[in-house]
């Protein structure tokens, strides 16, 4: 999952778009985690695409999914 303005030239990205991007990534990470996914924002020094890495799913109850057991 990704959300990034880095693929566009710096002068074509408005301050509003940057604000939305900086609010959306943490919000998406929290939504995924609350839904039972193991997720973390990939730091910019590792990936400048604004990606969120999803590495597993425990389900809303916190138990491992069948595929992971």
C-alpha positions as CSV (number, residue, x, y, z in Angstrom):
1,X,0.0,0.0,0.0
2,X,1.5,3.3,-0.9
3,X,0.7,7.0,-0.8
4,X,3.4,9.3,-2.0
5,X,4.0,12.6,-3.7
6,X,7.7,11.9,-4.3
7,X,7.0,10.5,-7.8
8,X,6.1,14.1,-8.9
9,X,8.4,17.1,-9.4
10,X,8.7,19.0,-6.1
11,X,7.2,22.2,-7.7
12,X,4.0,20.4,-8.8
13,X,3.0,19.2,-5.3
14,X,1.0,21.7,-3.3
15,X,1.4,22.2,0.5
16,X,-2.1,20.8,0.9
17,X,-1.1,17.5,-0.9
18,X,2.0,17.2,1.3
19,X,-0.2,17.7,4.4
20,X,-2.7,15.1,3.3
21,X,0.2,12.6,2.6
22,X,1.7,13.1,6.0
23,X,-1.7,12.6,7.7
24,X,-2.8,9.6,5.5
25,X,0.2,7.3,6.0
26,X,0.0,7.1,9.8
27,X,-3.8,6.9,9.6
28,X,-3.6,4.0,7.1
29,X,-1.1,2.2,9.3
30,X,-3.4,2.5,12.3
31,X,-6.4,1.4,10.4
32,X,-4.6,-1.7,9.1
33,X,-3.3,-2.5,12.6
34,X,-6.7,-2.0,14.2
35,X,-8.1,-4.4,11.5
36,X,-5.7,-7.1,12.6
37,X,-2.9,-6.7,10.1
38,X,0.8,-6.5,11.1
39,X,1.8,-3.3,9.3
40,X,4.4,-0.6,9.6
41,X,5.4,2.5,7.6
42,X,8.6,1.9,5.7
43,X,11.0,4.8,6.6
44,X,11.9,7.2,3.8
45,X,15.6,6.2,4.0
46,X,14.5,2.6,3.1
47,X,11.9,3.5,0.5
48,X,10.8,6.9,-0.8
49,X,7.5,5.6,-2.1
50,X,5.4,6.2,1.0
51,X,4.7,2.5,1.4
52,X,3.2,0.6,4.3
53,X,4.6,-2.9,4.7
54,X,2.0,-5.5,5.6
55,X,3.7,-8.7,6.9
56,X,0.8,-10.6,8.5
57,X,-2.7,-10.8,9.7
58,X,-3.9,-11.8,13.1
59,X,-7.6,-10.9,12.6
60,X,-9.6,-8.6,14.8
61,X,-9.5,-11.1,17.6
62,X,-5.7,-11.2,17.7
63,X,-5.4,-14.9,16.8
64,X,-3.2,-16.0,13.9
65,X,-4.8,-16.6,10.6
66,X,-4.9,-20.3,9.4
67,X,-2.4,-19.7,6.7
68,X,0.2,-18.4,9.3
69,X,-0.2,-21.3,11.7
